[in-house]
């Protein structure tokens, strides 16, 4: 037979015994949460500190950065295509090749515009995110300053 | 302090692991539909439910192995959605997966050595494991794949405990094992719980964990349908499993 874990209710702790009663009635409600026991506090504190220090990257930011880079690549690629098309057209008297070069140049312009739009969209998002964070930080600092002044003022 | 105050003070402690409104899917098919689960400090919480209820996925989401499509995963009060599973494991959130997750082509000893990333000495890891599971000492040069099912599960547990986790998550410890072995393993889980570790245990066979768990949640079709003390849930379990 498995030896049951001694719960606070069984150990005779009156506070926890009351809690036990609560929980018994909560069976089936789906909303009650279990209460904390008494554990290895040192390890728990260590764990909490390590989790608090953990550097987390929002997956959305990673995707934004990739799209921003894609925008830059497309922008440059479009320009390269257009310049290449110019030299292609310049180096021939064949109208068929020149028409091909025109189409290539137009495609280059389209790629550049798309790349520029992507770059603008995601660089603006990055900037606005930073700006918003800065705004919140400044507002918080301002509030703290006001609270300090108010507390320090004679009543 | 009144009894009510004491109770409130207890429940006010930040849980070590909390899932809030977790939804998760495989290839667009929703398997978790808003899971709320709390694992406070030094508490054993059992997640029970029939096959396909989403218990394993819940553990995978909590361990960072499967992304949640919505909801919050809170570890020690901090939202850790998107955190890498190895980062969480290194800090003390340990998952012992279904199917044991050991290296079958390595010896018992080498399997234990694999846990040296936890900044503990090799000898310390080995000694702690052999102290808890004397049978592993006898088998320390044997290939892990040639151990019996129970011994493999012991090795998996020993590996998990070697990292000194703050939260231990056990997925179907009893799977494919003889009842006597399962009882032995859960006795160990109970002793680890007494040391103050927070444990989240997933089991299909509910009766096994009734004596070990402080709190239980019953999952059916991706939702938590019942929560309460295991003894209080015992009577309603069958109807919960059968959808009654």
HADDOCK unambig.tbl for C-alpha pairs under 7 A between the chains (distance, minus, plus):
assign (segid A and resid 2 and name CA) (segid B and resid 183 and name CA) 6.27 0.50 0.50
assign (segid A and resid 2 and name CA) (segid B and resid 186 and name CA) 6.89 0.50 0.50
assign (segid A and resid 2 and name CA) (segid B and resid 187 and name CA) 5.40 0.50 0.50
assign (segid A and resid 2 and name CA) (segid B and resid 211 and name CA) 6.52 0.50 0.50
assign (segid A and resid 3 and name CA) (segid B and resid 187 and name CA) 6.55 0.50 0.50
assign (segid A and resid 3 and name CA) (segid B and resid 211 and name CA) 6.90 0.50 0.50
assign (segid A and resid 4 and name CA) (segid B and resid 190 and name CA) 6.91 0.50 0.50
assign (segid A and resid 4 and name CA) (segid B and resid 211 and name CA) 4.60 0.50 0.50
assign (segid A and resid 4 and name CA) (segid B and resid 212 and name CA) 5.27 0.50 0.50
assign (segid A and resid 5 and name CA) (segid B and resid 190 and name CA) 5.87 0.50 0.50
assign (segid A and resid 5 and name CA) (segid B and resid 194 and name CA) 6.53 0.50 0.50
assign (segid A and resid 5 and name CA) (segid B and resid 211 and name CA) 6.88 0.50 0.50
assign (segid A and resid 5 and name CA) (segid B and resid 212 and name CA) 5.50 0.50 0.50
assign (segid A and resid 7 and name CA) (segid B and resid 214 and name CA) 6.91 0.50 0.50
assign (segid A and resid 15 and name CA) (segid B and resid 3 and name CA) 4.84 0.50 0.50
assign (segid A and resid 15 and name CA) (segid B and resid 6 and name CA) 5.73 0.50 0.50
assign (segid A and resid 15 and name CA) (segid B and resid 7 and name CA) 6.16 0.50 0.50
assign (segid A and resid 16 and name CA) (segid B and resid 7 and name CA) 6.62 0.50 0.50
assign (segid A and resid 18 and name CA) (segid B and resid 3 and name CA) 6.66 0.50 0.50
assign (segid A and resid 19 and name CA) (segid B and resid 7 and name CA) 5.82 0.50 0.50
assign (segid A and resid 23 and name CA) (segid B and resid 228 and name CA) 6.37 0.50 0.50
assign (segid A and resid 23 and name CA) (segid B and resid 229 and name CA) 6.81 0.50 0.50
assign (segid A and resid 24 and name CA) (segid B and resid 228 and name CA) 6.66 0.50 0.50
assign (segid A and resid 24 and name CA) (segid B and resid 229 and name CA) 6.42 0.50 0.50
assign (segid A and resid 24 and name CA) (segid B and resid 232 and name CA) 6.30 0.50 0.50
assign (segid A and resid 26 and name CA) (segid B and resid 228 and name CA) 6.30 0.50 0.50
assign (segid A and resid 27 and name CA) (segid B and resid 226 and name CA) 6.94 0.50 0.50
assign (segid A and resid 27 and name CA) (segid B and resid 227 and name CA) 5.54 0.50 0.50
assign (segid A and resid 27 and name CA) (segid B and resid 228 and name CA) 4.09 0.50 0.50
assign (segid A and resid 27 and name CA) (segid B and resid 229 and name CA) 6.71 0.50 0.50
assign (segid A and resid 27 and name CA) (segid B and resid 232 and name CA) 6.34 0.50 0.50
assign (segid A and resid 27 and name CA) (segid B and resid 233 and name CA) 6.65 0.50 0.50
assign (segid A and resid 28 and name CA) (segid B and resid 226 and name CA) 4.61 0.50 0.50
assign (segid A and resid 28 and name CA) (segid B and resid 227 and name CA) 5.37 0.50 0.50
assign (segid A and resid 28 and name CA) (segid B and resid 228 and name CA) 6.39 0.50 0.50
assign (segid A and resid 29 and name CA) (segid B and resid 226 and name CA) 6.66 0.50 0.50
assign (segid A and resid 29 and name CA) (segid B and resid 227 and name CA) 6.71 0.50 0.50
assign (segid A and resid 30 and name CA) (segid B and resid 225 and name CA) 6.46 0.50 0.50
assign (segid A and resid 30 and name CA) (segid B and resid 226 and name CA) 5.21 0.50 0.50
assign (segid A and resid 30 and name CA) (segid B and resid 227 and name CA) 4.98 0.50 0.50
assign (segid A and resid 33 and name CA) (segid B and resid 38 and name CA) 6.27 0.50 0.50
assign (segid A and resid 34 and name CA) (segid B and resid 40 and name CA) 6.80 0.50 0.50
assign (segid A and resid 34 and name CA) (segid B and resid 215 and name CA) 6.13 0.50 0.50
assign (segid A and resid 35 and name CA) (segid B and resid 10 and name CA) 5.87 0.50 0.50
assign (segid A and resid 35 and name CA) (segid B and resid 11 and name CA) 4.89 0.50 0.50
assign (segid A and resid 35 and name CA) (segid B and resid 40 and name CA) 6.32 0.50 0.50
assign (segid A and resid 36 and name CA) (segid B and resid 10 and name CA) 5.94 0.50 0.50
assign (segid A and resid 36 and name CA) (segid B and resid 11 and name CA) 6.32 0.50 0.50
assign (segid A and resid 36 and name CA) (segid B and resid 13 and name CA) 6.85 0.50 0.50
assign (segid A and resid 36 and name CA) (segid B and resid 40 and name CA) 4.70 0.50 0.50
assign (segid A and resid 36 and name CA) (segid B and resid 41 and name CA) 4.91 0.50 0.50
assign (segid A and resid 36 and name CA) (segid B and resid 42 and name CA) 6.24 0.50 0.50
assign (segid A and resid 36 and name CA) (segid B and resid 43 and name CA) 6.18 0.50 0.50
assign (segid A and resid 37 and name CA) (segid B and resid 41 and name CA) 5.80 0.50 0.50
assign (segid A and resid 37 and name CA) (segid B and resid 42 and name CA) 4.79 0.50 0.50
assign (segid A and resid 37 and name CA) (segid B and resid 43 and name CA) 5.75 0.50 0.50
assign (segid A and resid 38 and name CA) (segid B and resid 41 and name CA) 6.99 0.50 0.50
assign (segid A and resid 38 and name CA) (segid B and resid 42 and name CA) 5.73 0.50 0.50
assign (segid A and resid 38 and name CA) (segid B and resid 196 and name CA) 6.42 0.50 0.50
assign (segid A and resid 39 and name CA) (segid B and resid 41 and name CA) 6.47 0.50 0.50
assign (segid A and resid 39 and name CA) (segid B and resid 42 and name CA) 4.71 0.50 0.50
assign (segid A and resid 39 and name CA) (segid B and resid 195 and name CA) 6.66 0.50 0.50
assign (segid A and resid 39 and name CA) (segid B and resid 196 and name CA) 3.60 0.50 0.50
assign (segid A and resid 39 and name CA) (segid B and resid 197 and name CA) 6.33 0.50 0.50
assign (segid A and resid 40 and name CA) (segid B and resid 195 and name CA) 6.93 0.50 0.50
assign (segid A and resid 40 and name CA) (segid B and resid 196 and name CA) 5.19 0.50 0.50
assign (segid A and resid 43 and name CA) (segid B and resid 166 and name CA) 6.56 0.50 0.50
assign (segid A and resid 44 and name CA) (segid B and resid 166 and name CA) 6.09 0.50 0.50
assign (segid A and resid 47 and name CA) (segid B and resid 91 and name CA) 6.31 0.50 0.50
assign (segid A and resid 47 and name CA) (segid B and resid 92 and name CA) 6.47 0.50 0.50
assign (segid A and resid 47 and name CA) (segid B and resid 166 and name CA) 6.49 0.50 0.50
assign (segid A and resid 48 and name CA) (segid B and resid 76 and name CA) 5.39 0.50 0.50
assign (segid A and resid 50 and name CA) (segid B and resid 91 and name CA) 6.23 0.50 0.50
assign (segid A and resid 51 and name CA) (segid B and resid 76 and name CA) 6.90 0.50 0.50
assign (segid A and resid 51 and name CA) (segid B and resid 91 and name CA) 6.87 0.50 0.50
assign (segid A and resid 52 and name CA) (segid B and resid 78 and name CA) 6.82 0.50 0.50
assign (segid A and resid 56 and name CA) (segid B and resid 83 and name CA) 6.10 0.50 0.50
assign (segid A and resid 58 and name CA) (segid B and resid 82 and name CA) 6.78 0.50 0.50
assign (segid A and resid 59 and name CA) (segid B and resid 82 and name CA) 6.47 0.50 0.50
